[in-house]
Amino acid sequence: MKTETFLLKTFFLAAVLTCVLTMGAMVTTDPAHAATLIASAR
């Protein structure tokens, strides 16, 4: 039981960290630079 709890807590922490990093990247990205990257990908 303790192992499962540890795994669930670790998974939750990893999910929250992923969301925070993704949100931070979206907030801090320069829109002009993002538009350039999107245009060059097409």
PDB file as gemmi writes it, atoms N, CA and C in Angstrom:
CRYST1    1.000    1.000    1.000  90.00  90.00  90.00 P 1                      
ATOM      1  N   MET A   1       0.819  -1.202   0.000  1.00  0.00           N  
ATOM      2  CA  MET A   1       0.000   0.000   0.000  1.00  0.00           C  
ATOM      3  C   MET A   1       0.860   1.262   0.000  1.00  0.00           C  
ATOM      4  N   LYS A   2       1.938   1.242   0.750  1.00  0.00           N  
ATOM      5  CA  LYS A   2       2.800   2.423   0.783  1.00  0.00           C  
ATOM      6  C   LYS A   2       3.472   2.652  -0.566  1.00  0.00           C  
ATOM      7  N   THR A   3       3.789   1.568  -1.252  1.00  0.00           N  
ATOM      8  CA  THR A   3       4.422   1.701  -2.560  1.00  0.00           C  
ATOM      9  C   THR A   3       3.480   2.362  -3.555  1.00  0.00           C  
ATOM     10  N   GLU A   4       2.204   1.938  -3.541  1.00  0.00           N  
ATOM     11  CA  GLU A   4       1.232   2.515  -4.455  1.00  0.00           C  
ATOM     12  C   GLU A   4       1.017   4.001  -4.161  1.00  0.00           C  
ATOM     13  N   THR A   5       0.956   4.351  -2.897  1.00  0.00           N  
ATOM     14  CA  THR A   5       0.791   5.749  -2.517  1.00  0.00           C  
ATOM     15  C   THR A   5       1.975   6.573  -2.980  1.00  0.00           C  
ATOM     16  N   PHE A   6       3.168   6.042  -2.804  1.00  0.00           N  
ATOM     17  CA  PHE A   6       4.375   6.739  -3.250  1.00  0.00           C  
ATOM     18  C   PHE A   6       4.354   6.936  -4.763  1.00  0.00           C  
ATOM     19  N   LEU A   7       3.970   5.894  -5.501  1.00  0.00           N  
ATOM     20  CA  LEU A   7       3.912   5.999  -6.960  1.00  0.00           C  
ATOM     21  C   LEU A   7       2.874   7.030  -7.403  1.00  0.00           C  
ATOM     22  N   LEU A   8       1.704   7.039  -6.754  1.00  0.00           N  
ATOM     23  CA  LEU A   8       0.679   8.006  -7.119  1.00  0.00           C  
ATOM     24  C   LEU A   8       1.114   9.432  -6.812  1.00  0.00           C  
ATOM     25  N   LYS A   9       1.760   9.633  -5.677  1.00  0.00           N  
ATOM     26  CA  LYS A   9       2.246  10.966  -5.329  1.00  0.00           C  
ATOM     27  C   LYS A   9       3.326  11.423  -6.304  1.00  0.00           C  
ATOM     28  N   THR A  10       4.204  10.505  -6.688  1.00  0.00           N  
ATOM     29  CA  THR A  10       5.255  10.833  -7.641  1.00  0.00           C  
ATOM     30  C   THR A  10       4.664  11.168  -9.002  1.00  0.00           C  
ATOM     31  N   PHE A  11       3.677  10.386  -9.441  1.00  0.00           N  
ATOM     32  CA  PHE A  11       3.027  10.660 -10.720  1.00  0.00           C  
ATOM     33  C   PHE A  11       2.325  12.009 -10.690  1.00  0.00           C  
ATOM     34  N   PHE A  12       1.635  12.308  -9.599  1.00  0.00           N  
ATOM     35  CA  PHE A  12       0.951  13.594  -9.473  1.00  0.00           C  
ATOM     36  C   PHE A  12       1.948  14.740  -9.516  1.00  0.00           C  
ATOM     37  N   LEU A  13       3.063  14.593  -8.820  1.00  0.00           N  
ATOM     38  CA  LEU A  13       4.090  15.625  -8.817  1.00  0.00           C  
ATOM     39  C   LEU A  13       4.658  15.834 -10.227  1.00  0.00           C  
ATOM     40  N   ALA A  14       4.896  14.739 -10.944  1.00  0.00           N  
ATOM     41  CA  ALA A  14       5.410  14.850 -12.311  1.00  0.00           C  
ATOM     42  C   ALA A  14       4.395  15.541 -13.224  1.00  0.00           C  
ATOM     43  N   ALA A  15       3.111  15.241 -13.047  1.00  0.00           N  
ATOM     44  CA  ALA A  15       2.072  15.867 -13.867  1.00  0.00           C  
ATOM     45  C   ALA A  15       1.978  17.362 -13.584  1.00  0.00           C  
ATOM     46  N   VAL A  16       2.026  17.729 -12.316  1.00  0.00           N  
ATOM     47  CA  VAL A  16       1.958  19.146 -11.956  1.00  0.00           C  
ATOM     48  C   VAL A  16       3.186  19.884 -12.475  1.00  0.00           C  
ATOM     49  N   LEU A  17       4.352  19.286 -12.351  1.00  0.00           N  
ATOM     50  CA  LEU A  17       5.571  19.911 -12.844  1.00  0.00           C  
ATOM     51  C   LEU A  17       5.519  20.111 -14.356  1.00  0.00           C  
ATOM     52  N   THR A  18       5.008  19.124 -15.065  1.00  0.00           N  
ATOM     53  CA  THR A  18       4.859  19.241 -16.517  1.00  0.00           C  
ATOM     54  C   THR A  18       3.920  20.387 -16.881  1.00  0.00           C  
ATOM     55  N   CYS A  19       2.801  20.471 -16.173  1.00  0.00           N  
ATOM     56  CA  CYS A  19       1.850  21.561 -16.441  1.00  0.00           C  
ATOM     57  C   CYS A  19       2.458  22.923 -16.150  1.00  0.00           C  
ATOM     58  N   VAL A  20       3.185  23.036 -15.046  1.00  0.00           N  
ATOM     59  CA  VAL A  20       3.800  24.310 -14.677  1.00  0.00           C  
ATOM     60  C   VAL A  20       4.853  24.720 -15.704  1.00  0.00           C  
ATOM     61  N   LEU A  21       5.679  23.783 -16.130  1.00  0.00           N  
ATOM     62  CA  LEU A  21       6.710  24.103 -17.120  1.00  0.00           C  
ATOM     63  C   LEU A  21       6.096  24.493 -18.467  1.00  0.00           C  
ATOM     64  N   THR A  22       5.044  23.788 -18.870  1.00  0.00           N  
ATOM     65  CA  THR A  22       4.381  24.106 -20.132  1.00  0.00           C  
ATOM     66  C   THR A  22       3.730  25.486 -20.073  1.00  0.00           C  
ATOM     67  N   MET A  23       3.048  25.757 -18.965  1.00  0.00           N  
ATOM     68  CA  MET A  23       2.402  27.057 -18.806  1.00  0.00           C  
ATOM     69  C   MET A  23       3.445  28.175 -18.765  1.00  0.00           C  
ATOM     70  N   GLY A  24       4.537  27.954 -18.070  1.00  0.00           N  
ATOM     71  CA  GLY A  24       5.597  28.948 -18.013  1.00  0.00           C  
ATOM     72  C   GLY A  24       6.202  29.221 -19.373  1.00  0.00           C  
ATOM     73  N   ALA A  25       6.372  28.178 -20.170  1.00  0.00           N  
ATOM     74  CA  ALA A  25       6.917  28.355 -21.516  1.00  0.00           C  
ATOM     75  C   ALA A  25       5.949  29.141 -22.392  1.00  0.00           C  
ATOM     76  N   MET A  26       4.654  28.881 -22.247  1.00  0.00           N  
ATOM     77  CA  MET A  26       3.675  29.607 -23.053  1.00  0.00           C  
ATOM     78  C   MET A  26       3.595  31.075 -22.652  1.00  0.00           C  
ATOM     79  N   VAL A  27       3.724  31.350 -21.369  1.00  0.00           N  
ATOM     80  CA  VAL A  27       3.604  32.727 -20.883  1.00  0.00           C  
ATOM     81  C   VAL A  27       4.834  33.550 -21.243  1.00  0.00           C  
ATOM     82  N   THR A  28       6.010  32.939 -21.179  1.00  0.00           N  
ATOM     83  CA  THR A  28       7.238  33.703 -21.370  1.00  0.00           C  
ATOM     84  C   THR A  28       7.730  33.748 -22.812  1.00  0.00           C  
ATOM     85  N   THR A  29       7.094  33.009 -23.729  1.00  0.00           N  
ATOM     86  CA  THR A  29       7.531  33.006 -25.123  1.00  0.00           C  
ATOM     87  C   THR A  29       7.134  34.303 -25.818  1.00  0.00           C  
ATOM     88  N   ASP A  30       8.058  34.865 -26.554  1.00  0.00           N  
ATOM     89  CA  ASP A  30       7.799  36.082 -27.329  1.00  0.00           C  
ATOM     90  C   ASP A  30       6.885  35.729 -28.505  1.00  0.00           C  
ATOM     91  N   PRO A  31       5.757  36.390 -28.656  1.00  0.00           N  
ATOM     92  CA  PRO A  31       4.825  36.041 -29.740  1.00  0.00           C  
ATOM     93  C   PRO A  31       5.442  36.168 -31.137  1.00  0.00           C  
ATOM     94  N   ALA A  32       6.310  37.140 -31.343  1.00  0.00           N  
ATOM     95  CA  ALA A  32       6.930  37.305 -32.661  1.00  0.00           C  
ATOM     96  C   ALA A  32       7.825  36.110 -32.977  1.00  0.00           C  
ATOM     97  N   HIS A  33       8.554  35.652 -31.974  1.00  0.00           N  
ATOM     98  CA  HIS A  33       9.425  34.498 -32.167  1.00  0.00           C  
ATOM     99  C   HIS A  33       8.595  33.244 -32.423  1.00  0.00           C  
ATOM    100  N   ALA A  34       7.485  33.089 -31.703  1.00  0.00           N  
ATOM    101  CA  ALA A  34       6.616  31.933 -31.903  1.00  0.00           C  
ATOM    102  C   ALA A  34       6.027  31.941 -33.311  1.00  0.00           C  
ATOM    103  N   ALA A  35       5.623  33.113 -33.796  1.00  0.00           N  
ATOM    104  CA  ALA A  35       5.070  33.210 -35.150  1.00  0.00           C  
ATOM    105  C   ALA A  35       6.116  32.848 -36.192  1.00  0.00           C  
ATOM    106  N   THR A  36       7.367  33.245 -35.962  1.00  0.00           N  
ATOM    107  CA  THR A  36       8.458  32.905 -36.879  1.00  0.00           C  
ATOM    108  C   THR A  36       8.685  31.395 -36.920  1.00  0.00           C  
ATOM    109  N   LEU A  37       8.633  30.768 -35.751  1.00  0.00           N  
ATOM    110  CA  LEU A  37       8.818  29.321 -35.693  1.00  0.00           C  
ATOM    111  C   LEU A  37       7.681  28.590 -36.405  1.00  0.00           C  
ATOM    112  N   ILE A  38       6.461  29.061 -36.209  1.00  0.00           N  
ATOM    113  CA  ILE A  38       5.312  28.433 -36.845  1.00  0.00           C  
ATOM    114  C   ILE A  38       5.393  28.606 -38.365  1.00  0.00           C  
ATOM    115  N   ALA A  39       5.766  29.800 -38.829  1.00  0.00           N  
ATOM    116  CA  ALA A  39       5.848  30.055 -40.264  1.00  0.00           C  
ATOM    117  C   ALA A  39       6.954  29.206 -40.906  1.00  0.00           C  
ATOM    118  N   SER A  40       8.062  29.019 -40.207  1.00  0.00           N  
ATOM    119  CA  SER A  40       9.149  28.234 -40.783  1.00  0.00           C  
ATOM    120  C   SER A  40       8.840  26.745 -40.777  1.00  0.00           C  
ATOM    121  N   ALA A  41       7.912  26.313 -39.939  1.00  0.00           N  
ATOM    122  CA  ALA A  41       7.562  24.901 -39.885  1.00  0.00           C  
ATOM    123  C   ALA A  41       6.615  24.512 -41.024  1.00  0.00           C  
ATOM    124  N   ARG A  42       5.958  25.497 -41.605  1.00  0.00           N  
ATOM    125  CA  ARG A  42       4.972  25.201 -42.667  1.00  0.00           C  
ATOM    126  C   ARG A  42       5.595  25.071 -43.986  1.00  0.00           C  
TER     127      ARG A  42                                                      
END                                                                             
